Amino acid sequence: MQYTITPIAFVKNNRKDVEDDNWGSVISIIELSDEIDDSALQGISEFSHLDIIFYFDRVADDKIQYGARHPRNNKEYPKVGIFAQRGKNRPNKLGLTTVELLEHKGRTLKVRGLDAIDGTPIIDIKPVMKEFLPKGEVRQPAWSVSLMERYWD
């Protein structure tokens, strides 16, 4: 079974190349596609954060990972399955990031902390609501903490 998904928006920012770290200060503009009515964003400015679902459109099909690998190809990290990490080389090439909403004007959103490069297609935008956040303690392995040390710098 196959599905067709049409981007609802595109990213505009100064990050032109795929990089692993330093996404925290990146400011991005998300501009709705012409087919989407700007009223789709009505009320969004009442939220402080948004979940952005995007498509890693520049990942070549032959680079997709279907099994286990060392995150960032770093042998110091354990070999773990693609679904136990957040790498871009995923079977469906989908990314998900929670961003801070800085501004909403008409058809555009200005956000901080979107780890997607300029021109990336946006698949969906959802407001972050406390009730959808994890209940209780969030657990993760030590290697993932090490991997993320400079990600948001």
Legacy VTK file of the C-alpha trace (Angstrom):
# vtk DataFile Version 3.0
C-alpha trace
ASCII
DATASET POLYDATA
POINTS 153 float
0.000 0.000 0.000
1.324 3.450 -0.875
0.253 6.888 0.203
0.727 10.256 -1.397
1.525 13.123 0.921
1.691 16.694 -0.325
3.756 19.233 1.615
1.728 21.893 3.385
4.659 24.289 3.753
8.392 24.710 3.223
11.288 25.776 5.456
13.272 28.949 4.873
16.460 29.407 6.909
20.209 29.903 6.588
21.140 26.210 6.986
21.915 24.956 3.474
23.841 21.794 4.368
23.002 18.798 6.518
24.858 19.103 9.812
24.587 17.066 12.986
24.862 19.795 15.629
24.186 23.423 16.580
20.470 23.687 15.794
19.317 25.535 18.926
19.744 29.058 17.618
18.483 28.377 14.092
15.548 30.637 13.218
13.304 29.323 10.457
10.346 30.662 8.563
7.673 28.125 7.679
5.566 29.377 4.807
2.345 27.646 3.835
2.002 26.269 0.316
-0.301 28.204 -2.010
-2.929 25.429 -1.830
-3.346 25.859 1.949
-5.629 28.637 3.143
-3.981 30.928 5.691
-6.947 30.353 8.031
-5.389 26.924 8.712
-3.069 28.794 11.120
-5.837 30.687 12.904
-5.347 30.491 16.691
-1.852 29.017 16.476
-0.226 32.055 18.122
-1.850 31.049 21.412
0.635 28.160 21.637
4.272 28.529 22.678
5.542 25.400 20.927
4.723 23.380 17.839
5.532 19.884 16.626
6.789 20.040 13.049
6.702 16.902 10.910
8.936 17.183 7.868
10.351 15.115 5.030
14.076 14.452 4.655
13.825 15.033 0.913
17.583 15.088 0.328
18.238 11.611 1.714
18.995 9.316 -1.218
16.987 6.102 -1.331
20.169 4.015 -1.300
21.138 5.626 2.048
17.997 4.448 3.872
18.679 2.247 6.897
16.321 -0.631 7.614
18.234 -2.335 10.405
20.735 -1.571 13.146
23.708 0.761 12.832
26.006 2.877 14.975
24.393 6.341 15.402
26.315 8.894 13.307
28.453 5.917 12.207
30.362 6.373 15.470
31.695 2.986 16.656
31.822 4.354 20.226
28.018 4.223 20.244
26.297 0.839 20.345
24.718 -0.584 17.218
20.973 0.089 17.547
17.999 -0.187 15.211
16.928 2.775 13.106
13.761 3.043 15.213
15.891 3.355 18.385
17.496 6.548 17.076
16.417 9.741 15.356
18.698 9.716 12.318
17.576 11.106 8.968
18.133 7.874 7.012
14.777 6.429 8.060
12.565 4.188 5.908
9.932 6.898 5.353
12.327 9.864 5.705
10.139 11.620 8.288
11.500 14.033 10.861
9.759 15.380 13.959
10.909 18.351 16.019
9.325 20.419 18.756
10.034 24.094 18.088
9.395 27.380 19.851
6.870 29.558 18.038
8.276 33.087 17.900
5.779 34.750 15.573
2.764 34.117 13.356
2.050 36.492 10.476
-0.521 35.570 7.851
0.812 32.509 6.025
4.107 32.272 7.880
5.432 31.019 11.180
8.760 32.091 12.643
10.215 29.331 14.824
13.393 28.545 16.747
15.117 25.165 16.879
13.851 23.452 13.736
16.537 20.979 12.669
15.604 21.024 8.992
17.587 22.678 6.218
16.405 25.399 3.862
13.750 24.177 1.413
12.696 21.151 3.461
9.047 20.171 2.875
6.754 20.345 5.912
4.220 17.519 6.149
2.253 18.683 9.199
2.173 21.201 12.050
0.639 20.422 15.429
0.439 22.532 18.582
2.212 21.172 21.640
-0.251 20.536 24.458
0.845 19.507 27.966
-1.664 16.684 27.968
0.196 14.975 25.091
3.606 15.205 26.777
4.984 12.067 28.465
3.715 11.225 31.912
6.413 10.368 34.423
10.140 10.064 33.877
11.614 9.973 30.381
14.268 7.248 30.147
17.067 7.067 27.563
20.491 5.407 27.231
23.750 7.213 28.045
24.985 7.091 24.422
22.017 9.214 23.318
22.805 11.859 25.934
26.394 11.983 24.626
25.209 12.186 21.020
22.962 15.149 21.806
25.500 17.205 23.814
26.082 19.780 21.040
22.903 19.285 19.037
21.057 22.326 20.427
24.138 24.573 21.038
LINES 1 154
153 0 1 2 3 4 5 6 7 8 9 10 11 12 13 14 15 16 17 18 19 20 21 22 23 24 25 26 27 28 29 30 31 32 33 34 35 36 37 38 39 40 41 42 43 44 45 46 47 48 49 50 51 52 53 54 55 56 57 58 59 60 61 62 63 64 65 66 67 68 69 70 71 72 73 74 75 76 77 78 79 80 81 82 83 84 85 86 87 88 89 90 91 92 93 94 95 96 97 98 99 100 101 102 103 104 105 106 107 108 109 110 111 112 113 114 115 116 117 118 119 120 121 122 123 124 125 126 127 128 129 130 131 132 133 134 135 136 137 138 139 140 141 142 143 144 145 146 147 148 149 150 151 152
